[in-house]
Amino acid sequence: MNLKTELLKALEDFAYNLIPIHVMAIMLEVDELDLRTAIEQADTEEHKAYYKGYGRMLLETRQSIIRSAQNGSNPAQIALLGFIRQFEADNKSML
């Protein structure tokens, strides 16, 4: 698909803001199936841009939850325990 640099940045920003792919395709004026295919293929710039944006959102959200948990928020502490359990399960062979 090979989107231009400015469209890749837009794709990253859309993913960061959790915009659905079908809306991204409309906003980028590209075919939705082509965009989905490019995002699903790990070796494409579209895949990297999409997951870079999504990853930034996950990171910021988790940082906020961790801060809230450290400040005594019970719901945040419960969420953090879930993150820890998932992390341990995903990295069992390394821990």
N, C-alpha and C positions, 0 to 999 in steps of 0.2 A: 504494500500500500504506500509506504514511504511518504508520510506527511512532512511538510516543511517545518522548520524549526519553530516558527511562531504557532503553528497548529499543534505541534507536540507539546508546547508549553500550555496551550489552552486545554489539551487533553489531560495533562497533569493536573491543572487547576480544577477541571470538572470532576476528576476522580477524587481529588482532595475534598471537594464539596459534595461528594456522594451523589452526583448527577447520574441518572440511569443512562446506560449506553445508548438506548434508542433516542434519547434526547440529545446526547452528545453528538450523535451522527447528524441529526437535524441541524444543530448549531454549527457543526464543522462543515456542513454541506457535503457529506460523504455518504456512501451506501452503508447502511447499518450492518449488513452481513459481512461486508469487507472489513469494517471496523472491528466487529467481534472476532473475526478470523485473525486479524493482525494482533489484537490484544491477547488472544489465546496462544499465539506462537511465541515461545520464550525468547527467540533470537531476534525479535523485531524491536525497532525503536518505539513503536506504539505500546508494546507490552511493557517496556521499561518505563515509559512516561506514565502510563496508567498506574502501575504499581508503585512508582515513586510518589505520586500524588496520594494514592490510597494509604501507602505506608506512612507518609507524613501525618495524615489524619489520625491513623492508629496511634502513632507515637505521641502526638499532642494530647489525644484523648486519654491515653494511659498515664501520661505524666500528670494530667489534671486529677485523675482518679487517685493516683499514688499520693499527690499532695493532700487531697481531701482525706484520704485514709490516715495519713500521718497527723492530720489535724483533728482526728477523732470521729470522722463521719462513718457511722456504722454501715450504711449501704455501700460506701466506697470501700470499706474494709472487706466486706463480703465479695464485692467485685474483684478486688485485688487478690483475695484467696483463690478465686476462680482462675485468674490469670496465672498465679503461681502454680496451681495444679496442672493447668494446660501446658505451661512451660516445662514443668518437670516431666510430664508424659511425652512431650515432643522431643525432649532431650535426654531421655532415660539412659541411653547408652553413653552419654558424655558426663553424667553426674555421678 
